[in-house]
Amino acid sequence: MSNYVKTGKAEGARTELHDKLSLTGAEISVNTLDVGTSVPFVHSHKANEEIYFIISGKGKATVDGEDIPLEEGDWLKIAPAGRRQFFASSDAPMSYICIQVKAGSLGDYTAADAIV
């Protein structure tokens, strides 16, 4: 068995990488909203925070009723209880990566977790 898993380019409106990469500690998805469209529901989570990276385009996130403008290069973290929905702008699609992890679960990281 190999110590890595590789997958190809994400395609379509949403690609979830949990199964494609056999992830055990996170869920990662690659998402695209067409011009003027939105995620069709408002949601929150029981235990998982979400980290978003805007790959391209622009739009907004509405979190607990507050509109947060988003554009290419922006990062956004939302706590589990935050009620969220995402919208592409009326003149550009928006593509983003969503990383979902259990809030408070990170122990050591970067150099502190490395074995050299």
GULUMDREN-249860 format. One record per residue: residue in one letter; x, y, z of N, C-alpha, C in turn; chain; residue number from 1. Coordinates in steps of 0.1 Angstrom, whole numbers, plus 5000, padded with zeros to 4 digits. Layout:
BEGIN
  r  neast  nnorth   nup  caeast  canorth  caup  ceast  cnorth   cup  c    k
  a      X       Y     Z       X        Y     Z      X       Y     Z  A  NUM
...
//
This chain:
BEGIN
  r  neast  nnorth   nup  caeast  canorth  caup  ceast  cnorth   cup  c    k
  m   5008    4988  5000    5000     5000  5000   5009    5013  5000  A    1
  s   5005    5022  4992    5012     5035  4991   5009    5044  5002  A    2
  n   5018    5054  5005    5016     5064  5015   5009    5077  5009  A    3
  y   5004    5076  4997    4997     5087  4991   4986    5083  4982  A    4
  v   4977    5092  4979    4966     5090  4970   4965    5102  4961  A    5
  k   4964    5100  4948    4963     5112  4939   4950    5111  4931  A    6
  t   4944    5122  4928    4932     5123  4919   4934    5133  4909  A    7
  g   4926    5133  4899    4927     5143  4888   4920    5156  4891  A    8
  k   4919    5164  4881    4913     5177  4881   4898    5176  4885  A    9
  a   4894    5186  4894    4880     5186  4898   4872    5191  4886  A   10
  e   4860    5185  4884    4851     5189  4873   4837    5190  4878  A   11
  g   4829    5199  4872    4816     5201  4875   4814    5211  4886  A   12
  a   4802    5213  4891    4798     5223  4900   4804    5220  4914  A   13
  r   4806    5207  4917    4811     5203  4931   4818    5190  4930  A   14
  t   4830    5190  4935    4838     5178  4936   4842    5176  4951  A   15
  e   4837    5165  4957    4841     5162  4971   4853    5152  4970  A   16
  l   4863    5155  4978    4875     5148  4978   4876    5137  4989  A   17
  h   4867    5136  4998    4867     5126  5009   4869    5112  5003  A   18
  d   4861    5108  4994    4862     5094  4989   4874    5093  4979  A   19
  k   4875    5103  4970    4885     5103  4960   4899    5102  4965  A   20
  l   4902    5108  4977    4915     5108  4983   4916    5099  4996  A   21
  s   4905    5092  5000    4905     5085  5012   4908    5093  5024  A   22
  l   4903    5105  5025    4906     5114  5036   4900    5108  5049  A   23
  t   4908    5110  5060    4904     5105  5073   4903    5116  5084  A   24
  g   4907    5128  5081    4907     5139  5091   4900    5152  5086  A   25
  a   4896    5152  5073    4890     5165  5067   4882    5161  5056  A   26
  e   4873    5170  5052    4866     5169  5039   4870    5182  5032  A   27
  i   4873    5180  5019    4876     5191  5010   4868    5190  4998  A   28
  s   4862    5201  4994    4854     5201  4981   4859    5213  4973  A   29
  v   4857    5211  4960    4860     5222  4950   4847    5225  4944  A   30
  n   4843    5238  4944    4829     5242  4941   4830    5254  4931  A   31
  t   4820    5254  4922    4818     5265  4913   4803    5269  4913  A   32
  l   4801    5282  4915    4788     5288  4913   4787    5296  4901  A   33
  d   4777    5293  4892    4776     5301  4880   4772    5315  4883  A   34
  v   4773    5324  4873    4769     5338  4875   4755    5339  4881  A   35
  g   4754    5347  4891    4741     5350  4897   4734    5338  4905  A   36
  t   4741    5327  4907    4735     5316  4914   4741    5315  4929  A   37
  s   4735    5306  4936    4739     5305  4950   4738    5290  4954  A   38
  v   4745    5287  4966    4742     5274  4972   4727    5275  4976  A   39
  p   4720    5264  4973    4705     5265  4974   4700    5263  4988  A   40
  f   4708    5264  4998    4703     5263  5012   4713    5270  5022  A   41
  v   4707    5274  5033    4715     5280  5044   4718    5268  5054  A   42
  h   4730    5267  5059    4733     5256  5068   4744    5260  5078  A   43
  s   4745    5252  5088    4755     5253  5099   4760    5239  5101  A   44
  h   4769    5237  5110    4774     5223  5113   4774    5221  5128  A   45
  k   4774    5208  5132    4774     5204  5146   4788    5206  5152  A   46
  a   4798    5201  5145    4812     5201  5151   4822    5207  5141  A   47
  n   4820    5208  5128    4830     5211  5119   4830    5226  5115  A   48
  e   4843    5232  5116    4844     5245  5110   4848    5244  5096  A   49
  e   4846    5254  5088    4849     5254  5074   4858    5265  5070  A   50
  i   4868    5262  5062    4878     5272  5057   4876    5273  5042  A   51
  y   4874    5285  5037    4871     5287  5023   4882    5295  5016  A   52
  f   4886    5291  5004    4896     5298  4996   4889    5301  4983  A   53
  i   4889    5314  4979    4882     5318  4966   4893    5317  4955  A   54
  i   4891    5307  4947    4900     5304  4936   4899    5315  4925  A   55
  s   4887    5318  4921    4885     5328  4910   4871    5334  4912  A   56
  g   4869    5345  4905    4856     5352  4905   4854    5360  4918  A   57
  k   4841    5363  4920    4837     5371  4931   4822    5368  4935  A   58
  g   4819    5371  4947    4805     5369  4952   4805    5373  4966  A   59
  k   4797    5366  4974    4796     5369  4988   4792    5357  4996  A   60
  a   4795    5357  5009    4789     5347  5018   4780    5355  5028  A   61
  t   4769    5349  5031    4761     5355  5042   4762    5346  5054  A   62
  v   4768    5351  5065    4770     5343  5077   4762    5350  5088  A   63
  d   4753    5343  5094    4744     5348  5105   4738    5362  5101  A   64
  g   4734    5363  5088    4727     5375  5083   4736    5386  5079  A   65
  e   4749    5384  5080    4759     5395  5076   4765    5391  5063  A   66
  d   4765    5400  5053    4771     5398  5040   4785    5401  5040  A   67
  i   4793    5391  5035    4808     5393  5035   4812    5392  5020  A   68
  p   4817    5403  5014    4821     5403  5000   4833    5393  4999  A   69
  l   4834    5386  4988    4845     5377  4985   4850    5379  4971  A   70
  e   4863    5378  4969    4869     5378  4956   4881    5369  4956  A   71
  e   4886    5367  4944    4898     5358  4942   4909    5361  4952  A   72
  g   4914    5351  4958    4925     5352  4968   4921    5353  4982  A   73
  d   4908    5355  4985    4903     5357  4998   4902    5343  5005  A   74
  w   4904    5343  5018    4902     5332  5027   4892    5336  5037  A   75
  l   4883    5326  5041    4873     5329  5051   4871    5316  5060  A   76
  k   4871    5318  5073    4868     5307  5082   4855    5309  5089  A   77
  i   4847    5299  5090    4834     5300  5096   4833    5289  5107  A   78
  a   4829    5294  5119    4828     5285  5130   4816    5275  5128  A   79
  p   4815    5264  5134    4804     5254  5132   4790    5260  5133  A   80
  a   4788    5269  5143    4774     5274  5145   4770    5285  5135  A   81
  g   4780    5290  5128    4776     5301  5118   4767    5296  5107  A   82
  r   4756    5302  5106    4746     5299  5095   4751    5306  5082  A   83
  r   4754    5298  5072    4761     5303  5060   4754    5299  5047  A   84
  q   4756    5308  5037    4751     5306  5023   4761    5314  5014  A   85
  f   4764    5308  5002    4773     5315  4993   4766    5319  4980  A   86
  f   4770    5330  4975    4764     5336  4963   4775    5340  4953  A   87
  a   4773    5337  4940    4782     5343  4930   4776    5356  4926  A   88
  s   4785    5365  4921    4780     5379  4918   4772    5378  4905  A   89
  s   4765    5389  4902    4757     5389  4890   4765    5390  4877  A   90
  d   4778    5393  4878    4786     5394  4866   4798    5385  4865  A   91
  a   4799    5376  4875    4811     5367  4874   4808    5354  4882  A   92
  p   4812    5342  4877    4810     5330  4885   4820    5331  4897  A   93
  m   4819    5322  4906    4828     5321  4917   4832    5306  4920  A   94
  s   4845    5304  4920    4850     5290  4923   4858    5291  4936  A   95
  y   4856    5281  4944    4862     5281  4957   4865    5267  4962  A   96
  i   4874    5266  4971    4877     5253  4978   4872    5255  4993  A   97
  c   4865    5244  4997    4860     5244  5011   4867    5232  5019  A   98
  i   4874    5236  5030    4881     5226  5038   4873    5225  5051  A   99
  q   4868    5213  5054    4859     5211  5066   4867    5202  5076  A  100
  v   4869    5207  5088    4876     5199  5098   4869    5201  5112  A  101
  k   4871    5192  5121    4864     5193  5134   4871    5205  5142  A  102
  a   4863    5214  5146    4867     5226  5154   4875    5221  5166  A  103
  g   4886    5227  5169    4894     5224  5181   4902    5211  5181  A  104
  s   4903    5205  5169    4910     5192  5168   4924    5193  5165  A  105
  l   4929    5204  5161    4943     5206  5156   4952    5206  5168  A  106
  g   4961    5196  5169    4972     5196  5179   4984    5203  5174  A  107
  d   4995    5196  5173    5007     5202  5167   5005    5204  5152  A  108
  y   5012    5213  5147    5011     5216  5132   5025    5220  5127  A  109
  t   5026    5220  5114    5039     5224  5107   5051    5218  5113  A  110
  a   5061    5225  5118    5073     5220  5123   5071    5211  5136  A  111
  a   5062    5215  5144    5060     5208  5157   5055    5193  5154  A  112
  d   5048    5191  5143    5043     5178  5139   5053    5170  5130  A  113
  a   5063    5177  5125    5072     5170  5116   5082    5161  5122  A  114
  i   5085    5150  5115    5096     5141  5120   5107    5142  5109  A  115
  v   5118    5147  5114    5129     5150  5105   5140    5140  5107  A  116
//
